[in-house]
Amino acid sequence: MSNVMVCVTQQKTCDRLIERGSLLTGSKKDELFVIHVTPKSFGAMSSSEEGAALDYLYEKAMEYGASLTVVRSEDILKTLLDLVDKHRIETVVLGETGNVSSSEGLIKEFEDKVSGRAEVVIVPSGTGN
């Protein structure tokens, strides 16, 4: 069994990450988890655009046989690490942001903390699978 976790934002472009994650599952026993963690201080679905984006991601997750989980947390990194352990994740799919320098620190810290537990696959921005 090879569980895969795909970390997404509320952007519709994250469907490329879900697709990549689905390609990494090898059998019907593998599970695909699509996760969106947002700070508690952000209003969840504060606009119709954000709600529409989450609806779209939900539909994409279902299309690939994944579950979509939305979690509000002030410690995003810890929450992601807890989910890796909870779901026995072997591969985590992350996407680079358009502002690579701002995401590099968080991605590196996550990779360091998850090392030995799961492989991290980084999908460059603007690419398909």
BAFI-3210 file (N, C-alpha, C; in Angstrom, 3 decimals, decimal comma, padded with zeros to 6 digits):
// residues 129
n [1|2|3|4|5|6|7|8|9|10|11|12|13|14|15|16|17|18|19|20|21|22|23|24|25|26|27|28|29|30|31|32|33|34|35|36|37|38|39|40|41|42|43|44|45|46|47|48|49|50|51|52|53|54|55|56|57|58|59|60|61|62|63|64|65|66|67|68|69|70|71|72|73|74|75|76|77|78|79|80|81|82|83|84|85|86|87|88|89|90|91|92|93|94|95|96|97|98|99|100|101|102|103|104|105|106|107|108|109|110|111|112|113|114|115|116|117|118|119|120|121|122|123|124|125|126|127|128|129]
n.u [000,842|000,532|000,134|-000,803|-000,439|-001,748|-001,051|-002,925|-003,980|-006,547|-006,715|-007,717|-005,824|-004,536|-005,399|-003,625|-001,805|-003,283|-003,759|-001,112|-000,596|-002,423|-001,250|000,831|-000,164|-000,260|-001,910|-005,231|-005,494|-004,093|-004,336|-005,517|-005,096|-006,317|-005,406|-006,148|-004,899|-005,628|-004,949|-006,407|-007,076|-007,820|-010,756|-012,881|-013,944|-014,712|-015,485|-017,437|-015,892|-013,783|-015,255|-016,229|-013,822|-013,028|-015,158|-014,632|-012,107|-012,938|-014,571|-012,593|-010,978|-012,762|-013,048|-010,622|-010,746|-010,118|-010,092|-011,138|-009,868|-010,359|-008,711|-008,522|-005,962|-003,491|-000,904|000,375|002,432|002,858|000,321|000,221|002,289|001,213|-000,939|000,427|001,438|-000,985|-002,397|-000,614|001,171|003,142|004,092|004,270|002,791|003,655|003,212|005,115|005,011|004,102|005,803|008,620|010,722|009,442|008,144|010,121|011,455|009,483|008,871|011,370|011,721|009,553|010,275|012,616|011,558|009,829|011,434|012,559|010,122|008,342|008,365|008,941|007,423|007,903|006,100|006,818|005,753|003,235|003,405|002,361|001,642]
n.v [-001,176|002,230|005,193|008,438|011,906|014,937|018,276|021,158|024,450|026,972|027,392|026,903|025,884|023,900|021,449|020,126|019,121|017,233|015,450|014,603|013,336|011,223|009,711|008,631|006,731|003,269|001,006|-000,352|-000,510|001,578|004,829|008,104|011,245|014,449|017,488|020,527|023,080|025,795|028,914|029,587|032,209|033,167|033,815|031,194|030,291|032,930|034,313|034,065|033,205|031,756|029,678|028,510|027,651|025,709|023,921|023,111|021,853|019,788|018,329|017,546|015,983|013,892|012,906|011,646|009,695|010,419|011,693|014,843|016,986|019,674|021,719|023,849|025,623|027,040|026,226|025,198|023,557|021,626|020,468|019,308|017,421|015,834|014,739|013,222|011,191|010,170|009,125|007,358|008,144|007,815|009,248|012,669|015,267|018,397|021,734|024,195|027,685|030,663|032,588|031,574|031,893|032,503|030,145|028,253|028,052|026,998|024,607|023,307|023,069|021,408|019,124|018,386|017,711|015,605|013,736|010,426|009,418|009,955|010,432|013,434|015,045|017,566|019,696|021,727|025,149|025,975|023,690|020,627|017,243]
n.w [000,000|-000,814|000,319|-000,711|-000,281|-001,259|-001,225|-001,323|-002,397|-002,429|-005,099|-008,432|-010,133|-008,816|-009,548|-011,158|-009,382|-008,010|-010,059|-010,541|-008,080|-008,266|-010,238|-008,869|-007,217|-006,949|-006,919|-006,420|-003,718|-002,723|-001,267|-001,935|-000,702|-000,559|000,631|002,238|004,071|006,041|007,628|010,845|011,230|008,756|006,958|006,333|003,210|002,511|000,320|-002,691|-004,776|-003,553|-002,436|-004,772|-005,885|-004,000|-004,326|-006,932|-006,560|-004,892|-006,655|-008,510|-006,830|-006,265|-008,839|-009,214|-007,335|-004,752|-001,352|-000,080|002,259|004,386|006,574|009,373|010,852|012,993|012,936|010,335|009,278|011,347|011,365|008,799|009,087|011,128|009,708|007,819|009,444|010,574|008,341|007,339|005,257|002,364|000,235|-000,504|-002,266|-003,368|-004,532|-006,236|-005,617|-007,460|-006,511|-005,864|-003,976|-001,576|-000,962|-000,768|001,770|003,537|002,215|002,296|005,090|005,678|004,174|005,566|008,092|007,519|006,518|006,099|006,737|004,654|001,102|-000,690|-003,333|-005,550|-007,543|-010,166|-010,659|-013,021|-014,597|-016,058|-015,395]
ca.u [000,000|001,300|-000,757|-000,275|-001,115|-001,546|-001,329|-003,461|-004,533|-007,891|-006,586|-008,138|-004,652|-004,044|-005,830|-002,438|-001,182|-004,132|-003,468|000,208|-000,763|-003,122|-000,287|001,771|-000,794|000,057|-002,916|-006,533|-005,360|-003,486|-005,303|-005,101|-005,654|-006,118|-005,460|-006,001|-004,804|-005,692|-004,864|-007,689|-007,343|-008,426|-012,160|-013,107|-014,919|-015,226|-016,022|-018,012|-014,782|-013,100|-016,171|-016,241|-012,538|-013,088|-016,082|-013,890|-011,115|-013,681|-014,942|-011,361|-010,583|-013,673|-012,723|-009,443|-010,969|-009,468|-010,906|-010,660|-009,975|-010,023|-008,396|-008,106|-004,925|-002,483|000,396|000,169|003,458|002,549|-000,898|000,590|003,065|000,257|-001,708|001,333|001,440|-002,333|-002,820|000,518|001,510|004,476|004,494|003,559|002,918|003,563|003,436|005,807|004,170|004,691|006,877|009,378|011,533|008,623|007,739|011,291|011,732|008,464|009,046|012,598|011,455|008,674|011,082|013,505|010,791|009,163|012,494|012,528|008,717|007,666|009,058|008,270|007,481|007,583|005,678|007,095|004,575|002,981|003,636|001,369|002,117]
ca.v [000,000|003,462|006,334|009,688|013,115|016,087|019,527|022,124|025,722|027,148|027,774|025,856|025,311|022,774|020,168|019,459|018,394|016,064|014,517|014,019|012,414|010,016|008,922|008,008|005,588|002,135|-000,049|000,032|-000,446|002,862|005,899|009,451|012,243|015,836|018,244|021,990|023,627|027,251|029,479|029,878|033,641|033,437|033,421|030,075|030,554|034,274|034,853|033,035|032,686|030,733|028,548|027,868|026,963|024,488|022,998|022,576|020,910|018,628|017,553|016,944|014,920|012,772|012,374|010,785|008,736|010,926|012,447|016,210|017,409|021,071|021,858|025,183|025,465|028,106|025,605|024,434|022,530|020,555|019,809|018,438|016,302|014,964|014,019|012,210|010,066|009,628|008,381|006,525|008,663|007,483|010,271|013,946|016,093|019,835|022,562|025,472|028,847|031,586|033,252|030,414|032,195|032,459|028,772|027,392|027,825|026,106|023,296|022,710|022,696|020,243|017,991|017,982|017,107|014,388|012,839|009,111|008,979|010,060|011,107|014,665|015,315|018,980|019,958|023,131|025,930|026,101|022,462|019,555|016,145]
ca.w [000,000|-000,920|000,458|-001,263|000,180|-002,135|-000,504|-002,275|-001,947|-002,995|-006,500|-009,358|-010,794|-008,022|-010,104|-011,704|-008,272|-007,754|-011,152|-010,268|-006,973|-008,720|-011,010|-007,929|-006,558|-007,805|-006,939|-005,863|-002,265|-002,394|-001,026|-002,320|000,196|-000,979|001,879|002,206|005,426|006,015|008,985|011,496|011,125|007,459|006,891|005,422|002,151|002,727|-000,919|-003,558|-005,572|-002,756|-002,358|-006,087|-006,043|-003,179|-005,002|-008,077|-006,040|-004,416|-007,844|-009,034|-005,906|-006,502|-010,173|-009,079|-006,259|-003,534|-000,411|000,124|003,649|004,642|007,997|009,811|011,866|013,043|012,716|009,110|009,164|012,303|010,901|007,679|009,629|011,823|008,694|007,252|010,390|010,730|007,154|006,899|003,936|001,877|-000,729|-000,383|-003,460|-003,110|-005,712|-006,054|-005,881|-008,428|-005,790|-005,402|-002,790|-000,364|-000,658|-000,576|003,188|004,079|001,579|002,841|006,478|005,640|003,721|006,661|009,185|007,066|006,052|006,718|006,841|003,359|000,005|-001,096|-004,762|-005,778|-008,914|-010,477|-011,045|-014,455|-015,345|-015,954|-014,580]
c.u [000,888|000,353|-000,060|-001,116|-000,737|-001,964|-001,743|-003,837|-005,929|-007,840|-006,973|-006,949|-004,070|-004,507|-004,659|-001,728|-001,967|-003,873|-002,122|000,114|-001,426|-002,194|000,684|001,152|-000,659|-001,006|-004,211|-006,503|-004,754|-004,579|-004,686|-005,855|-005,313|-006,399|-005,293|-005,997|-004,759|-005,596|-006,253|-008,077|-007,948|-009,875|-012,332|-014,226|-015,559|-015,742|-016,574|-016,940|-014,054|-013,967|-016,214|-014,949|-012,516|-014,046|-015,380|-012,865|-011,779|-014,056|-013,729|-010,908|-011,455|-013,374|-011,560|-009,571|-010,321|-010,499|-010,299|-010,920|-009,537|-009,876|-008,008|-007,137|-003,983|-001,077|000,277|001,168|003,164|001,319|-000,595|001,373|002,166|-000,550|-000,864|001,325|000,076|-002,728|-001,716|000,917|002,948|005,008|003,623|003,843|002,671|003,791|004,216|004,801|004,834|005,865|007,710|010,147|010,709|008,214|008,919|011,551|010,766|008,624|010,267|012,372|010,563|009,462|011,989|012,733|010,138|010,181|012,476|011,125|008,039|008,571|008,253|008,512|007,033|007,298|005,929|005,827|004,469|003,235|002,467|001,938|003,457]
c.v [001,240|004,649|007,611|010,841|014,263|017,330|020,583|023,432|025,827|027,554|026,607|025,198|024,128|021,429|019,405|018,651|017,125|015,009|013,829|012,995|011,118|009,111|008,166|006,863|004,406|001,058|000,459|000,115|000,877|003,907|007,246|010,439|013,629|016,695|019,741|022,474|025,143|027,777|029,788|031,342|034,026|033,004|032,295|030,433|031,927|034,928|033,710|032,426|031,561|029,489|027,780|027,094|025,674|023,462|022,320|021,538|019,638|017,729|016,850|015,793|013,693|012,094|011,382|009,800|009,129|011,539|013,843|016,569|018,857|021,223|023,300|025,006|026,658|027,554|024,644|023,290|021,351|019,775|018,855|017,218|015,318|014,132|012,947|010,977|009,386|008,715|007,475|006,873|008,293|008,521|011,503|014,758|017,547|020,581|023,810|026,589|029,690|032,332|032,165|030,707|032,123|031,042|027,871|027,063|026,839|024,700|022,592|022,248|021,455|018,999|017,475|017,226|015,776|013,345|011,527|008,556|008,951|010,773|012,348|014,874|016,754|019,186|021,437|023,865|025,967|024,838|021,517|018,478|015,692]
c.w [000,000|-000,878|000,017|-000,745|-000,750|-001,366|-001,521|-001,584|-002,562|-004,459|-007,397|-010,052|-010,026|-008,567|-010,714|-010,621|-007,953|-008,829|-010,926|-009,143|-007,397|-009,524|-010,099|-007,135|-007,491|-007,886|-006,319|-004,347|-001,810|-002,190|-001,380|-001,437|-000,335|000,249|001,608|003,654|005,304|007,447|009,542|011,330|009,776|007,509|005,886|004,464|002,316|001,450|-001,766|-004,447|-004,840|-002,637|-003,669|-006,324|-005,234|-003,782|-006,174|-007,619|-005,522|-005,595|-008,441|-008,141|-006,143|-007,837|-010,105|-007,918|-004,941|-002,600|-000,289|001,574|003,753|006,144|008,270|010,963|011,827|012,829|011,538|008,998|010,085|011,861|009,754|008,158|010,377|010,834|008,004|008,145|010,457|009,567|006,596|005,459|003,585|000,896|-000,536|-001,637|-003,064|-004,415|-005,348|-006,303|-006,950|-007,821|-005,103|-004,120|-001,505|000,010|-000,349|000,885|003,808|003,507|002,158|004,279|006,546|005,224|004,832|007,740|008,792|006,573|006,833|006,871|005,483|002,357|-000,355|-002,592|-004,965|-007,259|-009,197|-010,937|-012,564|-015,262|-015,173|-015,093|-015,032]
res [m|s|n|v|m|v|c|v|t|q|q|k|t|c|d|r|l|i|e|r|g|s|l|l|t|g|s|k|k|d|e|l|f|v|i|h|v|t|p|k|s|f|g|a|m|s|s|s|e|e|g|a|a|l|d|y|l|y|e|k|a|m|e|y|g|a|s|l|t|v|v|r|s|e|d|i|l|k|t|l|l|d|l|v|d|k|h|r|i|e|t|v|v|l|g|e|t|g|n|v|s|s|s|e|g|l|i|k|e|f|e|d|k|v|s|g|r|a|e|v|v|i|v|p|s|g|t|g|n]
***
